[in-house]
Amino acid sequence: MIVCYAQGGGLGHLTRIRAYLHTRGVAGEPVTILTGSPFAGDPRVVAGHRVLSAPAGLDRDGLACWVGATLAGLRPREFVVDAFPAGLSGELSAAVVPAGTRVVHLARLLRWDAYRPLLAADPLEFAETRLVEPVGGAHRAYLEAVSSAVAPLTLADPPEPEPAVAVPPGGWLIVHSGPPAEVAELVSYALDVAAIEGARPGFTLVSPSRPDSLPPGVAHHDVYPAWPLFARVDRVVTAAGCNAVRQLARWPERHRMLPFPRRFDDQYARAARARASTGA
């Protein structure tokens, strides 16, 4: 069995776990996902995998006890830790993982100075850390110190049928699963960018829920995953999350991104790197 640890309130952790499992070719092996994400109840997202969530209201020590007891009961062959090497609250340490379990870390950009105080005195030791995007400085040095191997991993999303969504020719997509205020800001940003570029496209918002109000001419669809639509449109407007930037790397000329502040994710550094790589 593989147990994947994807703590975090957003959709990105679960999307990355899906891509990791597909990339590594683990079809046929049972998978259990430990997550508190509100998106874990969506069968389109978890793809039939078993999901377990900790009881609400646990502090860091309580969550550590729950993880340890859960792993002891499941006895996985592999424990995959997404994004946060010590967990979202510092709940992961060597003490919570049963002896003999192979531990893998999927690393992405972090605001390392903000995250570093959560590291445990007895940290997890990783058989391998796979970098789904480059990390550097003190973050990279820490991963090398606690990992037997550190190497990049190019993720591939599972194949999906093209959604039956009408997107106008030359249209623009706005894609976000975040809070309503961010969705509204992205819609406004897309309208402003279109005006600057002298374009008058049809806009389609792809988001789990329809905002209370949308400007005229902006359609809404709840589609997951959204990436099969990217090839059909002229522009895709997103935040600067790890998965959006990864999935749109093949179409940099179409991508317009607006980074948002996060407690630990560094969307500003990611957006700057992506823009620098294309000369935008």
C-alpha positions in Angstrom: 0.0 0.0 0.0 1.0 3.6 -0.7 -0.2 6.3 1.7 0.0 9.9 0.5 0.0 12.8 2.9 -1.6 15.8 1.3 -2.5 18.3 4.0 -3.6 21.7 2.9 -6.9 23.3 2.2 -6.5 23.8 -1.5 -7.0 21.6 -4.6 -3.4 21.7 -5.6 -2.1 19.0 -3.2 -4.6 16.4 -4.4 -3.9 17.3 -8.1 -0.2 16.8 -7.5 -0.7 13.5 -5.8 -2.8 12.3 -8.7 -0.1 13.3 -11.1 2.6 11.6 -9.0 0.7 8.3 -8.8 0.2 8.4 -12.6 3.8 9.4 -13.3 5.2 6.6 -11.2 2.8 4.0 -12.7 1.4 2.6 -9.5 -1.9 1.4 -11.0 -3.2 -1.7 -9.2 -1.6 -0.9 -5.8 -3.9 0.3 -3.1 -3.6 4.0 -2.3 -4.9 5.8 0.8 -4.8 9.6 0.9 -4.6 11.4 4.2 -5.9 14.9 3.7 -8.1 17.6 5.2 -8.9 19.2 1.9 -12.5 20.0 1.3 -12.0 18.8 -2.3 -11.4 15.2 -1.1 -15.1 14.5 -1.3 -15.1 15.0 -5.1 -14.7 11.7 -6.9 -13.3 13.5 -9.9 -10.4 14.6 -7.7 -9.6 11.5 -5.7 -10.1 9.1 -8.6 -11.5 6.2 -6.5 -8.7 6.2 -3.9 -9.5 5.8 -0.2 -9.4 9.0 1.7 -9.0 9.4 5.5 -9.2 12.8 7.3 -8.1 13.6 10.9 -10.8 14.6 13.4 -11.5 18.3 13.3 -9.8 20.6 15.9 -6.6 18.6 16.6 -3.5 20.7 17.5 -0.1 19.8 16.2 0.6 17.1 18.8 -2.9 15.6 18.3 -2.4 15.5 14.6 1.0 13.8 15.0 -0.7 11.1 17.2 -3.4 10.6 14.6 -0.9 10.3 11.8 1.2 7.8 13.8 -1.7 5.7 14.7 -3.1 5.7 11.2 0.2 4.7 9.6 0.7 2.0 12.2 -2.7 0.5 11.3 -2.2 0.8 7.5 1.4 -0.4 7.5 2.2 1.1 4.1 5.1 0.2 1.9 5.6 3.8 0.9 4.6 7.1 2.6 4.5 10.1 0.2 4.7 13.5 1.8 3.5 16.4 -0.4 5.0 19.9 -0.3 5.8 20.3 3.4 8.6 18.0 4.7 7.4 18.3 8.3 3.7 18.6 7.5 1.5 21.7 7.4 1.8 22.3 11.1 5.1 20.6 12.0 3.3 17.4 12.8 5.5 15.0 10.9 8.7 13.6 12.4 10.6 10.4 12.4 8.5 9.2 15.4 5.2 9.0 13.4 6.5 6.6 10.6 6.6 2.8 11.2 10.1 1.3 10.9 10.8 0.0 7.4 8.4 2.4 5.6 10.0 4.0 2.5 9.4 7.8 2.7 9.2 10.0 -0.4 8.9 13.7 -0.5 7.4 15.8 -3.3 9.1 19.2 -3.0 7.9 22.5 -4.4 8.7 26.1 -3.7 8.2 27.2 -0.1 8.7 30.5 1.7 11.5 28.8 3.6 12.1 31.4 6.3 8.4 31.2 7.2 8.3 27.4 7.1 11.6 26.6 8.8 10.4 27.0 12.4 8.1 24.0 12.0 10.9 21.6 11.3 11.2 18.8 13.9 14.2 18.0 16.0 13.9 14.4 14.7 13.0 15.0 11.1 11.6 12.6 8.6 14.4 10.9 6.6 13.5 10.5 2.9 14.6 7.7 0.7 14.2 10.2 -2.1 13.0 13.8 -2.6 11.6 14.5 -6.0 11.6 18.2 -7.0 8.5 19.0 -9.0 10.0 22.4 -9.5 13.4 23.8 -8.7 14.0 24.9 -5.1 17.2 26.5 -3.9 19.2 28.0 -1.0 18.5 26.8 2.5 15.5 24.8 1.4 17.5 22.7 -1.0 20.3 22.3 1.5 17.8 21.0 4.1 16.4 18.5 1.7 19.8 17.2 0.7 20.6 16.8 4.4 17.6 14.6 5.1 17.3 12.7 1.8 19.3 9.8 0.4 18.7 11.2 -3.1 17.3 14.5 -4.5 16.3 14.6 -8.1 13.8 16.5 -10.4 10.5 14.8 -11.4 8.5 15.9 -14.4 4.9 15.2 -13.5 2.4 14.0 -16.0 -1.3 14.3 -15.4 -3.5 11.2 -16.0 -5.2 11.3 -19.4 -8.6 12.8 -19.4 -11.4 13.1 -22.0 -12.0 16.6 -23.2 -14.8 18.2 -21.1 -18.0 18.8 -22.9 -17.9 22.5 -22.3 -18.6 25.1 -25.0 -15.7 27.5 -25.1 -16.0 30.3 -27.7 -13.4 30.3 -30.5 -10.6 32.6 -29.4 -11.9 32.5 -25.9 -10.2 33.1 -22.6 -10.3 30.8 -19.6 -10.1 32.0 -16.0 -9.2 29.0 -13.8 -9.2 29.1 -10.0 -10.4 26.9 -7.1 -9.6 29.4 -4.4 -11.8 31.7 -2.3 -14.4 33.9 -3.9 -12.5 37.1 -3.4 -9.6 35.7 -5.3 -11.8 34.4 -8.1 -13.4 37.9 -8.4 -9.9 39.5 -8.5 -8.8 37.0 -11.3 -11.9 37.8 -13.3 -11.2 41.5 -13.0 -7.6 41.0 -13.9 -8.6 39.0 -17.0 -10.9 41.8 -18.2 -8.1 44.4 -17.6 -5.5 42.3 -19.5 -7.9 41.8 -22.4 -8.5 45.5 -22.6 -4.7 46.2 -22.6 -4.2 43.6 -25.3 -7.0 45.1 -27.4 -8.9 41.8 -27.3 -12.7 41.2 -27.0 -12.9 37.5 -26.2 -15.6 35.4 -24.7 -14.6 34.6 -21.1 -15.2 31.3 -19.3 -14.6 30.9 -15.6 -13.7 27.4 -14.5 -14.2 27.2 -10.7 -15.9 24.8 -8.3 -18.7 27.2 -7.5 -20.3 30.1 -9.3 -19.6 33.5 -7.8 -22.6 35.5 -6.5 -22.1 37.9 -9.4 -20.2 37.7 -12.7 -19.7 40.5 -15.2 -21.8 40.2 -18.3 -20.2 37.9 -20.9 -18.4 35.6 -18.4 -19.8 32.1 -18.4 -19.1 29.7 -15.6 -18.5 25.9 -15.5 -17.4 23.5 -12.8 -14.8 21.4 -14.6 -12.1 19.2 -13.1 -9.5 18.8 -14.4 -9.4 22.1 -16.4 -6.2 21.4 -18.3 -7.7 19.6 -21.3 -9.4 22.9 -22.2 -6.1 24.8 -22.4 -5.4 23.8 -26.0 -8.7 25.2 -27.2 -8.3 28.8 -26.0 -6.2 31.9 -26.7 -5.5 32.8 -23.1 -5.6 31.1 -19.7 -5.7 33.3 -16.6 -4.7 31.7 -13.3 -3.0 32.3 -10.0 0.6 31.3 -9.8 0.1 27.9 -8.2 2.5 25.0 -8.8 0.1 22.9 -10.9 -1.2 25.8 -13.1 2.3 26.9 -14.0 3.4 23.3 -14.6 0.4 22.5 -16.8 0.7 25.7 -18.8 4.5 25.5 -19.4 3.9 24.2 -22.9 1.8 27.3 -23.8 3.6 30.2 -22.1 2.3 32.6 -24.7 -1.2 31.9 -23.6 -0.7 32.1 -19.9 -1.4 35.2 -17.8 -0.9 34.7 -14.1 -1.7 36.8 -11.0 0.2 35.5 -7.9 -1.6 35.6 -4.5 0.0 35.7 -1.0 0.1 32.3 0.8 1.4 31.4 4.2 4.0 29.0 2.8 3.7 28.8 -1.0 5.8 31.4 -2.8 3.6 32.3 -5.8 5.5 35.5 -6.4 8.8 33.7 -6.9 7.2 31.1 -9.1 5.5 33.8 -11.3 8.8 35.7 -11.6 10.7 32.6 -12.6 8.1 31.6 -15.2 8.0 35.1 -16.7 11.8 35.3 -16.8 12.0 32.0 -18.6 9.9 33.3 -21.4 11.1 36.8 -21.4 7.7 38.1 -20.5 
